[in-house]
Amino acid sequence: MKNFDPASLRLYLVTDRGLAGGREISQIVREAVAGGVTMVQLREKECSTRDFIGLGRELKAMLSACGVPLIINDRVDVALACGADGVHIGQSDMPYDAARRILGPDRIIGLSVESMDDVIAANSLDVDYIGVSPVFSTPTKTDTATPFGLDGLREAVRLSHHPVVGIGGMNLSTAADVMSCGADGIAVVSAIVAADSPGNAAGELSEVVNATHTNRYSRVLTIAGSDSGGGAGIQADIKAISATGSYAASAITAVTVQNTVGVIDVFPIPAEVVGAQIDAVLCDIGADAVKIGMLHSAQVIEAIAARLSEYQVRNIVLDPVMVSTSGHRLIEDSAVKTLRRELIPMARVITPNIPEAEILAGERIYGREDLPRIARKLSLDGRVSVLMKAGHLTDDELTDYFYNAEEDHVIELKSQRCDTPNTHGTGCTLSSAFASYLAQGMKLDDAARAAKAYIAAAIESGSHYSIGHGHGPVNHFFGIWTR
């Protein structure tokens, strides 16, 4: 399956043989990648198809070893023939729908947009990124529309549901301003290809782009219930997202009356109010990841699914909360079927514990040896990655299993079991940390490992505190708040 990371757009090299000064394109690319280029688009307008494919295969072999995606400009046939990671198409090239049918679901497709109408139209397409073109006028591309400028780019970023890369006039003097508009990256041609040292030029641009990007928040929207006791739900989510370095926004699905002893009552928020909260966040702040927790009813689930589909949000981490730590049922029976049908297929990752996995899988789980199989069973034939939480087992070593559906493998996530009653909100905390790390651009396995390490440390650090008379919370801020 495709594993597109928007961070690969950060410094996007577009080749141009006419600017190479007789130097080999492959050598320019090699030096540029060593300098910090994160994605390469091979653009060839005049060479033969045979030579185009040959160069594509050469670059693909080189770039695969570096973990850098290769994109082919315009030519879907060449992308298939050389095994490229995807294509970039313009408004006058092959229509997106046709390109997707030919390439299948696993290849990256980028689309140039030349007007705000194009930006809005692209929101209805499942493209992986858009290239706003041109931001500034540029001699390397003379057949383009009126430049967007910085104000236009900023508006395009606000309107787009997709990652955005700026195209046209990208160089050392413009890179910081473009990134400050919220772009995910810059597509560079002459500033690298025509440079005396492509590697040095790429290195200088990389420093500017990365420095500017670090001044932006990684944004996580958490959609969950409120816990008046502060240990789980929205409260735990915001703590975990903040503690792991991201910005937390929220949409509350229900108000629970609870403390460390148990849940006393649940007051659902109307579905239209839940949807309005999501609208308010996504139309302004946006989200690099979404964590979903307690969903009380089918109506709320449908409202959430409609909004996330409309905004084409990526990196959805779904924690299928069904029963509280104290045993209180938190979801209506009718909602489970809707959850399976509407939300789980939209998720990138789901994080069920054993009772939740038994409900979703329709079978009992007897021990840790069942977890990898159940994880694959819940993946919808490899469409959704599954983190199986083993906290309800009794082994001394606590081993969770993560099935990475995008790479079709299972990894073990081990920690020493901690004997403590302070386990309230562990599932909320783990899934929120996972979403936070995905928002920061981590790959799936790395995000799973980091989230597991975070929750294990939070449990251990909070294990000796005393708060309330039941299941206390973990210490979300263990790096700051310790005795």
Disulfide bonds with the S-S distance in Angstrom:
none
